[in-house]
Amino acid sequence: MIRRPSSLFSLFLLPFLLSATAVIADEVEVPPAIRDQGYKLVFRDEFSGEKGAPPDPTKWSQMIPGKWRDLWNVADACQQDGEGNLRIAVRKNGDRFETGYIGTPGKFEATHGYFEARIRLQTQIGFWSAFWLNSPTFGKPVDDPVRAGVEIDVIEHVAYNGDTVHHTAHWNGYKEHHQAYSTPVVKVPGLTKGFHTFAVKWDEKGYVFYVDGMETGRWPQSVPISNCPEYLLLSCESEKWAGDLTKAVLPDDFAVDFVRVWQTPAQIEADQQRKATKGK
């Protein structure tokens, strides 16, 4: 039988959990949506590597190498540009189209928090770029997404949608039990020009989405609230609904200036306790 720590012990332990988990970064501005609420920075990647360097392997792994949908995922299509950005390219190489697809499973996972990425979107049709979260146990068990996890699409963008944004949830796997919900489309003037910050605040109350600090959507109570660790993903994918990739002017890319995750002390402590319990 696993004994839960007493509340007094938890109070004693909390400062050590915070020092071990949270990144101390006074130079990073706390986002307006969570300002003065005690959030701590627990993950960050500013993509400050040299030109041509891969994403930090201590934080990111290549996902689904090889052919996936209508693109081939290859490691060198995802590189830092030496100017503080990660660029995920879509390009034609001989008779195939290539891209990059990375995530943090097993390296960084969190349950609840504020997740944000500053992104410059692509311009060409035929594929979509995305910043999203998913669970290692997605769809398992079916009909228990609170425990299995929910795919949280902070941003998915196809060029023909222009300056509009919506945020989509998926749960119960991707087959016959699959369910989904998408927020109404919101127009954000200038979305396809320059960099914009896309974020979700996910906690026990639900999900709230932001673009450049402006709220752009909330999922209703009918969308299950995931209560399990989820990892980060940055990707480009292609299927027919995104447009005719053969008509795209390539190479194209989407650029990521930073990815950051913030949590409250209570969320940090809860994640630490989950990890400790899982290891027993």
N, C-alpha and C positions, 0 to 999 in steps of 0.2 A: 504494500500500500504506500502510495506517495503522499507524504505530508506536505501540505501547502505552508509556505512561510507565514508566520504571524504578521499582523499589520505593523507591529512595532519593529520586527526584523526587516520588513519591506522598507519602512521609512529609513532605517539605518543603511540598508543596501542601496537604495535608489541613487545617491550621489555617485557611487562607484559604477553603477550601471550606466548612468549618463556619461561619465567620463570615458567609459570603455566603448560606448556606442556612438555618441553624438560627435560630430565634427565641430570643433571650435573654430569659427570663422567669422569674426566680428566685421570683416570687410564686406560680407555678403548681406545685402538688404533683405529683410524679412518681407515676404509678399504682403500687400495690403489686406488680403482676405483673411490672413491669420495673424496679423500684427497684434502685439500686446495680449496674446493668448498663450504664451509660454512655449511655443513651438521651438524645437531644436533641430539644427541641420544634421541629418544622419547619413546622407549619401550625397556626393557631388562628383560630377565629372565636368571639367571646364574645357576638355579637349585641347590642351595646350601643348601637345606633342609636336615633334618636327614634321615637316611636310613629308607625306608618304608613309608616316608611321601608322600602324594599325591601332585600333582602340585599345585602351589599357587592358591587358589580359588578366589582371587581377580583379577587374570589375566586369568585363564583358566576354562572352563566348559567341562563336559563330553558331547560328541556328539553322537547322535543316540544310546542311551542305548538299549541293547537287541540285537536280531539277525539282522545282516546287511550283505547281500551277504552270504559268506560261513563262517563267523566268528560271535561270540557273543561279543559285546562290554561291558566290565565290568570295573568298576572303579579301582579295585585293580590290574589290569594288567598294569597300568600306574603309576609308582612310582619313587621317587627320590632314588638314591643309596647311599647317604651319602658321595659320592666322587665327587660331583659337576656335576652329570649327571642326566638327566631324562631317564628312561628306559621304553620303550613300548614293552611288551612281546607278543609273540604268543606262546600259550601253549595248551596242551590237558587236558581237565578236564572231566573225565568220557567219555561220548559219544559225547562231543562237543568241538570245538576249540574256544579259547577265545583270546581277545586282548584288547588294549586300543585305544581311539580315542578322542582327545581333540581339542578345539578351543577357540577363543577369541571373538565370536560375542556378542555385547552389552557391552563388557569390554574393548576391544581395536580394533579400526578400523581406517584405514588411507587411504587417496587417494594420491597415488604417494609416492615415497621414495625409499630407499635402504633397502631391507629385506634380512637378512642373518641368517643362522643357522649352527652351527658346529656339525657334525653328524658322528657317526660310524655306518656303514650299517650292516644289518643282513647277515647271511651266508646261510640260508636255502631256498629251493624252496617252492612254493605253495602260496606265498603272496607277496605283495609289500608294501614297506614303502614309506612315502611321507611327504614332507614339501611343503605346498601350501597355496594359498590365494583364497578366494571366497567372493562373495557379498551377503548380505541379500536379495537382489532383483534379484538374478541371474535368467535370462530368463524372467523377467517381467519388461517391456514389451518385447515381442518377436521382433526380428529384430531391436532392439535399444540397442546393447550391450554397447555402450558408456555410456548410462544412467543406464542400468540394471546390468552391470558388466561382467567381464570375469574371468573364473577360470584360475588361473595362477599356473601351476605346476612347482615349482622351482626345485624339484627333485622327481622323482618316481623311485624306484629301485626294480628290481626283480633279485634274485641271479644268475639266469642262463645268465644274460647279462654281468656278469663279470665287467671289468673295463671300462664300457661305460656309457655315460650319454646322455640324451636328455631332452628337455623341451617342455611341451605340453600346448596348450591353448584350452579351451572349451567355447562356448558361445551359446546363444539362447536356453538355457535349455538342458535337456537330452533326449527329446523325438523326435518327428518327425521333429522339426526344428533345431535339434542339428547340430552344426558345430565344427570342430576342426582343429588344425594345430600342427605339431610336428617338432622341429628342426632336422636336420640330426644328426645321432649318432656320438658322439665324444668320442674317447678313451682317458682316463685319467689314465696313469700307476699308479698302487698302490691304485686305488680308493676303493677297497674292503678291504684294510688294514688300520687300525687306523682311526683317525678322519680327516675329510675334511670339509671345509666351503663352503656351497652352497648359492648363492645369486642371486637376481635379482634387477636391477635398472629399475624402472618403473616410467616414467614421461610422459609429454605431447608429447614427441617425439617417444615413443615406449618402447620396452622391451629389455634389454641386460642381459645375464646370465653369471655367473662366478662360477668357482670351484677353490678354493684356490687362488683367485685373477686373474686367467687366464680366459679370455673370452671364453665361450664354445657355445655361440649361440645368435642370434638375430632373433626376429620375423619380418617378412616382413610387409610392410604397409597394406597388405591384412588382417592382424589380427587386429581387432578393438582395439582401445586404451580405456580401461575402464577409466571413469572419475567419479567414485563414490567410497565411502568408502568400503574397503574390510578388512576382518578379517583373522587371522592366523589359520592354521590347522596343526596338527601333527597326523599321522594316520598309521595304518596297515590295509589292506583290502585283501580279497582273492576271486578269481574266477579262473576258469579252465585255463585261458590263462597264469596265473602265475606259473603253474606247479601243480603237484599232491601233495596236502598238506599232504596226508596220508603217503607219503614217506619222509617227512621232519623229521629231528632229532630235537625234541622239548624237553624243551622250547628253543626258540631263542628270540632275541630282537634286536631292534636298539636303540642306545643311543644318546642323544642330550646333548651336553655340554652347549650350550647357544642359545638363540634366541634374535636378536637385530633388531631394526628398526631405521633408520635414515631419517631425512627430512631436507630440506632447510627451512630457515625462511619463504620464500614465501609459501611453501607447508604447513607449520604449520599454518600460518595465514589463508590460504584458508580453511583448515579443521575446524579451529575455527569458521570461518564465516558460514560454512555449518551447524555446530552444532547450532549456534545462530539462524540462519534462520529457521532451522527445528523445533526449540522450540517455534516459534511464530505462 
